[in-house]
Amino acid sequence: MGKLGTLRRGPDKSGIKSTFYENPIPRILRSSPRFSSFELLGMYKESTALDKRGYKRESLELLTKILAQKPHDERVICRVARTMRDLGDAQG
């Protein structure tokens, strides 16, 4: 999972540049404080619900592995859930 491109303009064309990746989840989950097992369970349930909407199984397995290996805080999990929802909306 490498970069798909180098730099691009922001959505408002203001010249804000960002790097984009094939899968945004690892970048979002890079570092955070500890997360409780109850919150991780909630995120897992969110992931399985999203899976039923047509997400790729590989993405959910990757997310589960990342969540299992590193502690995360609530804001990060919420951002991941939002990102996955946005990806689902973009896919149809």
N, C-alpha and C positions, 0 to 999 in steps of 0.2 A: 504494500500500500504506500506508494510514493506520491509525490506531488503530481498533479495533473497539469499544472502550469506554473509560471513564475509569479508575476504580480499582475493585478488587474485593478481597474477603478472600482470605487464603491458604487452602490446602487443609485446614488443620486448624481453620479458623474462629477463630483466635486474634486476629484483628484486624490481622494483617500484610497490608499492602496492596501491590499490584503493578500496573503498567500492562501490559496485554496487547495484542498486535499481531496483525494478519492473518497475517503471516509473521515468526516469531521469529528467523530467521537473520540479517538485517542488524543487529539489536540485539546479538546475541551476538558478531558479528564486527567490532564498531566499532573497537577499537584493540588492537594487539599488536605484539611484536617480530618480527623476520625469521623467515621459514619457508623451509626448503630445498625445492628442486624435487622431490626424492625423496619428501618428506612430502606435498607437494601432489599428486603422482601417486597416492600411497596413498589420499588423501582422494577423488580423482577416481574411483578404482576402487571405493571404498566407495559413492560416489554412484551409479555405474552399477549396482552390485549392488542398491542400494535401489530404483533405478528399475524393475528387473525385478519387484520386489515390489508395484508399483503406484503409486509416487509420481508426482506430476504433473511432466511434463517442464519446465514453466516454473520450478518451484522449483529443479530441478537446474541449469538454465541460469543462474538468478540466483546460485546458490551458486558456480558456476564463474566467473562474471564477478567476483564479490566476491573470490574467492580469487586471481584473476589480477591484480586491481588493487591489492590491499593485502597487505603481509606479515603473517603471523599466527604465533602460537606454538602449540606442541603442545596445550596445554590447551584453547585455543579450538577447534581442529579436533576434538578428542575431544568437546567439548561439543556441537558442531554435529552430529557423527555420532550422539550419544546423542539429541539433540533430534529428528533426522530419524527415528530408530528409534522413539522414543516416539510421534511423529505417525503413523507407519505402524501401530503397534500400536493406536492410538486409532481409526484408519480401518477396522480390521477385519483 
